């Protein structure tokens, strides 16, 4: 994973691309996973850890709220509406992406001739 990031960093610097090396590396990992050249086990443990500790990534947001109390007193309603609307939109987009991913997975499994109902609730 680190080698992919370094390669993406070198590529973006060399070619002068304005894309983050992290995004380019993520696309490379996705391509490797989808092509079957990299087993899912390579990233599963790290992904499970990150999802398990996701709440820690929101601590800076709470610190920002504490540091800007006067701003929240003056513009609190507008900020709350923006945050709630943004959260709802992100959740809806995530749900649509998961739904599309599941449909794609079922199509690929059907194309390969596998039983797509295997492991589902009965």
PEMOWO-V608054 format. One record per residue. N is the residue number from 1. RES is the residue in three letters. PSI is psi in radians with two decimals (NA if undefined). D_FIRST is the distance of its C-alpha to the first C-alpha in Angstrom with 2 decimals. Layout:
BEGIN
<<N;RES;PSI;D_FIRST> <N;RES;PSI;D_FIRST>>
END
This chain:
BEGIN
<<1;UNK;-0.76;0.00> <2;UNK;-0.66;3.77> <3;UNK;-0.66;5.38> <4;UNK;-0.72;5.14> <5;UNK;-0.76;6.41> <6;UNK;-0.73;8.76> <7;UNK;-0.72;9.89> <8;UNK;-0.69;10.62> <9;UNK;-0.80;12.37> <10;UNK;-0.75;14.31> <11;UNK;-0.79;15.27> <12;UNK;-0.65;16.59> <13;UNK;-0.75;18.46> <14;UNK;-0.78;19.87> <15;UNK;-0.11;21.07> <16;UNK;0.46;22.11> <17;UNK;2.59;20.59> <18;UNK;0.60;21.15> <19;UNK;2.51;18.03> <20;UNK;2.39;15.45> <21;UNK;-0.53;12.19> <22;UNK;-0.71;10.59> <23;UNK;-0.77;12.69> <24;UNK;-0.73;12.02> <25;UNK;-0.69;8.22> <26;UNK;-0.73;9.32> <27;UNK;-0.65;11.87> <28;UNK;-0.75;9.80> <29;UNK;-0.75;7.94> <30;UNK;-0.78;11.57> <31;UNK;-0.72;13.04> <32;UNK;-0.69;11.16> <33;UNK;-0.77;12.20> <34;UNK;-0.56;15.63> <35;UNK;-0.23;16.25> <36;UNK;0.08;15.59> <37;UNK;-0.34;13.45> <38;UNK;2.22;10.67> <39;UNK;2.61;12.39> <40;UNK;-0.53;12.43> <41;UNK;-0.44;12.31> <42;UNK;-0.58;8.59> <43;UNK;-0.19;8.40> <44;UNK;-0.83;12.10> <45;UNK;-0.77;12.46> <46;UNK;-0.70;10.34> <47;UNK;-0.72;12.18> <48;UNK;-0.72;15.38> <49;UNK;-0.81;15.18> <50;UNK;-0.73;14.68> <51;UNK;-0.61;17.55> <52;UNK;-0.54;19.59> <53;UNK;0.31;19.46> <54;UNK;-0.57;19.81> <55;UNK;-0.51;23.29> <56;UNK;-0.44;22.17> <57;UNK;-0.22;20.81> <58;UNK;-0.09;24.43> <59;UNK;-0.73;26.15> <60;UNK;-0.55;26.19> <61;UNK;-0.72;28.11> <62;UNK;-0.70;30.70> <63;UNK;-0.67;31.12> <64;UNK;-0.70;31.74> <65;UNK;-0.74;34.40> <66;UNK;-0.64;36.12> <67;UNK;-0.38;36.15> <68;UNK;0.78;37.68> <69;UNK;-0.77;40.41> <70;UNK;-0.66;43.04> <71;UNK;-0.73;40.90> <72;UNK;-0.49;40.41> <73;UNK;-0.65;44.15> <74;UNK;-0.70;45.02> <75;UNK;0.40;42.41> <76;UNK;-0.73;41.25> <77;UNK;-0.83;42.43> <78;UNK;-0.74;40.78> <79;UNK;-0.70;37.46> <80;UNK;-0.76;37.66> <81;UNK;-0.76;38.43> <82;UNK;-0.74;35.53> <83;UNK;-0.78;33.05> <84;UNK;-0.78;34.51> <85;UNK;-0.75;34.61> <86;UNK;-0.72;31.02> <87;UNK;-0.77;29.92> <88;UNK;-0.75;32.01> <89;UNK;-0.70;30.63> <90;UNK;-0.73;26.99> <91;UNK;-0.70;27.95> <92;UNK;-0.76;29.84> <93;UNK;-0.68;27.08> <94;UNK;-0.77;24.65> <95;UNK;-0.75;27.36> <96;UNK;-0.69;27.95> <97;UNK;-0.73;24.30> <98;UNK;-0.74;24.11> <99;UNK;-0.79;27.46> <100;UNK;-0.69;26.45> <101;UNK;-0.71;23.30> <102;UNK;-0.73;25.58> <103;UNK;-0.75;28.12> <104;UNK;-0.74;25.67> <105;UNK;-0.72;24.42> <106;UNK;-0.73;28.10> <107;UNK;-0.74;28.96> <108;UNK;-0.75;26.28> <109;UNK;-0.71;27.44> <110;UNK;-0.68;31.04> <111;UNK;-0.64;30.38> <112;UNK;-0.14;28.95> <113;UNK;0.36;31.99> <114;UNK;2.76;30.43> <115;UNK;1.96;32.24> <116;UNK;-0.21;30.70> <117;UNK;-0.06;32.78> <118;UNK;2.23;31.36> <119;UNK;-0.07;30.26> <120;UNK;2.80;31.92> <121;UNK;2.60;34.75> <122;UNK;NA;38.22>>
END
